[in-house]
Every structure is written in structure tokens, then in C-alpha cells.
Amino acid sequence: MRQSVASEKAAGAVFLSLGPKLKPYLFLLPIIFFALSFVYFPFIRTFMYSFSQVNFRGEILAFTGLKNFRRLFTDPVFVTALKNTFRLTLTFTPLNLFCSLALALLAEKKRKAGMFYETMFIMPMAVSMPAASQIFKMLLEPTMGILNYKLGLNIGWFTDAQTALYGIVIVCLWIGMPFDFLLFLSALRNVPAQLVESAALEGAGYIRRLFRIQLPLITPTILYVVCTNVVLAMMTSTPVMIITGGQPGRSTVTLIYMMYTSGYQSSNYSLASCISIVTFACTFGMVLLAMVFERRGIHYD
């Protein structure tokens, strides 16, 4: 009896001594569970599907090696989707960076009317991407859209193969700018005022202060915005689904939209998984390239 009591006390002492060490890991258990269930397990399964023959039920029938990837890279639709995705990414990312930074510079100084126009700048955050897609589908309609009517234009924004992808970019910009505007506004307002004032007293003009003091000090925020914009642009699919359906002439087919049509409409899970892996590899490569420049031009304080 005494031995059992002593062993229980010893076990309790060990638990109490380990308690503070185990406590942080206990807090991590829920997020680890959700990450394994909804991120890592689906990724591993997608990776397996890309090298396998899969039926419409999602059951693996046979290992095919690189056959699915060879078939994918010889598909003209995939080549078009890859080009469109890179065009969209390389157009959206710098435009969104410039526009959101310009808005932040306009709103940097606190003014009496600042609350009003800052609210106007972030208003699109209250609108979902599907709703925004429907709105712009009506606004940019070539014959009845208000934009063409007010400006006296005759542009088929989503019906002309030359402009359809740029119409998708406009929708993405309207949705993407508000959050990045808030990030840049916060970063600019946290630049030490004494540095800017000292440079002004030394005779430095606004442009010189901007490029020599403010922008170098907010480069971590710029890097974050570039990386997130690259990811968002590479994953663009909702405006394509709602507005154009990949048309006209496949000019708006993106990788994620092709993955959707292959997997959910055609039940070709092997091909859809290959597209997912290629999209992940391209996105990871572009983000990694951005991180390479981090060591050269990013200033952390």
C-alpha cells in the first residue's frame, strides 16, 4: 500500500515537473490536427494521385509514374493555361503593389477627411470575390455596361480575347488593393518621423526622402505583399469561373480553373493532381525567387 502511494506521488511529481514544458505543445495540438487533416494529408494524397491512375471514385487503380505529367505537358490547353497564369501574375503583382502603395502614400498624413477616404479605400474588403465578379461582369458588359457607356468606349472587356485576361486583372485589383493598402499605410506611419523630418531639414526633397528613407524601411512589408500577391494570382479561379468560363478562345483559362474542370467536371483526378503539383512548384519557385532578393535589399530594424 505504501509503495503504491509512493509511486503515485512520484508520478505526480514527474507530471508537475513536465507540466510547464508540455503546456505549449498542448496548445499546438489543435492547429497540428487541422494542419495534418486539411493541408498535409490532402497534399500527400494529391502527390500520390499525380503518379497514379485514379477512377471517378478517387480510388487508386495503378501506379503510372511520369505518364500523367508527360500527357499534361503535351496538352495544348495546359500550355495556354500556364501562359495565362504567368501573364496574370506578372501583370497583377506589380500593378497591385504600385496602386496600393500609391493609395497608402496619399493617406499617410492624418487629415480631417482621412477617416472618410480611408474607409472608401478599404470598402471593397466587405465584398466577396464571387459578388465582385458578378458586379464587374455587369459593369464591363460591352453593350450595356456603364463603363463603356460613360467613357464612350466600345471594348469587349470579357468577350474579346485580347482584353479578357486584363478584365480579370481589374477584378483582382479591386479586391486585392484594400488589404495591401492597410499594410502599407501601417508600415509608412511606423517610419520614425524624426528621420523624415531630419532629412527634410537637410534639404532632401519628397522623392529623395521616399526612396532613401521610407521605402527602404518598409521593404519587409513590400516583400510580404509581393509574396502574397504572387500566391493569390497563381491561385486565381473564381472570376474566371463566374465571368468568362475560360473563354473567349481559352484566353482566360488559368491553371486552377483547368484543375477545377479536370477534377470536378471530368473526374480526371490524376490530371487535376498533376496540375496542382505544377502550380505548387511554379508558385513556390516564384516566392523563393522573391526571397532571394530579400538578402540584398530588405532592411529589418
N, C-alpha and C positions, 0 to 999 in steps of 0.2 A: 504493500500500500504506500509506504513511504517512498519507495523507488519510483512508483508511478507519479506521485505528486511532484517529486523532484524532477522527473523527466518532463512533466508538463510545464513546470516553472522554467526549465532550461529552454524548452521550445518557445515559450512565450518571450523569454529574454532575447532569443535569437530573432524572433519576428519583430520585436520592438527595435532591435538594433538595425534590422534590414528595412524597416518601415520607411524611414526618410529617403533611403536610396531607391526603393521600389515605387514610391509615390509618383514621381514624374512619369515613369513608364506606364503606370495605371491610367494616367490622364491621356496618354498617347494611344491607348488600346482602341478607343472608338474610331479615331481617324485612321489607324492602321487597318482596322477591319474594313472600313469603307473604301480605303485605297486599294486593298487587295481584291475586294469584291467587284469594284466598279472601274478600276484603272488597270491594275497589273494582270489580273486574270483575263479580262477581255483582250488585252494586248497580246498575251501569250497565245490565247485561242486564235486570234486573228493571224498571228505569225504562223501557227500550225496550219490554218486553213489555206494560207497562201502557197504552201508546198504540198497541198493535198487535193484530191478530188472529193467534192462535198455535194451531197444530194440536197433537195429542196427543204428537207427537214433539219439541215445543219449537221448531218452525221458524216463523219469522215469515212470514205469508202476505200481510198488507196493513196499511197504516197506517190507524188508525181515529180518531185524535185523542182527543177527550174522551168518546167514545161509551161506553167501558168505565166511566169514572167516573160518567157520568150513570146508567148502568144500576145501578151499585153503590149510589149514594146513594138510589135509589128501591127498593132491595131491603129489605123489612121485616126479614129475618134480619140484615142488616148493621146496621141501626139498633139492633136488640136487642143485637147483639154489641158495638157501640160503647158503649151504655149500661152493659152488664155490665162491660166492661173498665174504664170510668171508675169505676164503683161499687167494683170490686175494688181499684183503685189507691188511691182516696181512703179506703178502709177499711183496707187493709193497711199503707200507708205510715205514717200516724200511730200505728197500733197497734204496729207493729214497732219504730218509733222509741221509743215510750214503754216498751214491755216490755224491750227490750234495754238501754236506759239505766237503767231501774229495777234490773235484774239487776246491771249494772256498778256502780251505787251501793251495792248490798248487798255486793258483793265487793271494793269499793275498798280497804278496810283489810286488810292481810295478817294472817291469823289462823292458828292451828294447823290448823284443819279446812279452811282455804281451798283447799288443793290438791284436796280431795275434792269440794266443791260447785262449784268452778270446772270440774273435769272433767265433772261432771254437766251443767253448763250448756252445755258445748261438745260433748257426746256426739252430738247429732243431726247434727253435721257429718260423722260417719262413715257416715251413711245417705244413699243416693241418693234423689232425688225420686221415681222410679218405685217403689222399695221403700217409702218413706214413704207414698206414695199407697195402696198395697195394704194397709199396716198400718192406716191411718186408715179405709179402706173397711170393714175388719172391726171396728175399734173403735167406729165410729159407725153401724154397721148398726142399723136401728131396732128390730128384734125380738130379735136375738141378740147385739148389740154390748154390750161390757162397760160402756161409759159410761152408757148408758141404764139398764142393769140395776143398777149400783152407786148411781146417783143417783135411781133411781125415776122416770125420765123416760119420756116417750113421744114423742120428737121424731124425725121422719124427716129426719135431717140431710142426706142426699143424695137423698131421694125426695120431699121437699116443695119446691115452687118458691119458697116464702118463705124457706127456710133453706139451700138447696143451695149458693148462692154463698158464704154465710158459712162453710159447711163447707170449701169450697175455701180460704177465707182462713185457717182454722185450720191446714190442712196447710202453707200457705205460711209462716205464722208459725213453726211448729215447725222448719221447715227454715231460715228466714231469720234467726232471732234469734241463734243461736250466733256467727256471724261478726261481726255487728254488736256483740254483747256484747264480743267481744275488742277490737274497735276502740275502743269507749267505755272499756273497762277500761284499755287502754293510755293513752288520752288523759287520763283522770282521774288516773292515777298519775303522769303527767308534769306535772301542775299544780304549780308551785312550792309546797312545803309551808310555806315561811316566810310566803307571802301568806295562806294559810288560817289559820295559827297567829296571825298578827298581827291578823287580823280577829276571831278568837275572843277574843284578849286585850282587844280594844277593846269587847267585849260583843256582837258580832254573833252571832245565833243560827244554827242549822244551815240553815234555809230561806234566810235572808239571804245566808249565805256561798255557798250553792248557786247562787242566781240572780244574785248580784252578782259572784262571782269564778269559780267553777268552770265553770258553763255558758257564760259569755262567752268563757272561754279555750279551750273545746273546740268552739266554733262551726264551725271548718273541718271537723272530723270530723263534726259534725251535718249540715253541708251535703253532704259526701260520701255519708253514709248515706242522706239523703233522695234525692239524685240516683240512686244505685244502686238504691234500693228502687222508685223510680218506673219505672226501666227494667225491673227484674225483674217488677214487677206487670203492666206493659203487655205483657210477653212471655209471660205465664203460659199454659201449654197442657197440660203433662204431667198434672197432677191431673185436668184436665177430660177428657183422652183416656182415662185409666185408670179413673177413678171414675164419672163421670156421662155421658160422651159427649155433653155439651151439654144433657142433659135434667136435670130434667123440664120440659117445655114451653119448651125453649130458654133456661131461666133461667140456665144456666152457660156458654152459648156466648160465647167471647171472640174477639177479632179474630184472634189467632194460630191458634186452633182452627178458625175459619172459613176462614182461609187454607189450613190443612192439608187440610181436607175439600174445598175448591175445587180445590187444586192436585194433591194426591196421590191423592185418591179419585175426583174427577170429571175430572181432567186439564184443568181450565179454568185454564190458566196466566195468561191475560190478567186474569181476575177476581182470582186469587190475588196477582198482582203489584200490582194496584190496592190491595188490602187491605194489602199490605206497605208501599206508599208512604204510605198514610193513617196506618198505625200508626207509621211512622217520623216523619211530620210531627207527630202528636199527642205522641209521646214527646219529640221534640226541643223542641216548644213548652213542655211542662211542665218539662223540665230548664232551658230558657232562662229561664222564669219564676222558677225557684229561684235561678238565677244572678243575676237582677236584684236579689233581696233580699240577695245576697252583699255588695254595696257598702254596704248600710245597716247590717247587723248582724254582719258577720263580722270577727273580730279575728285578725290574723296577728302573731305575735311573731318 
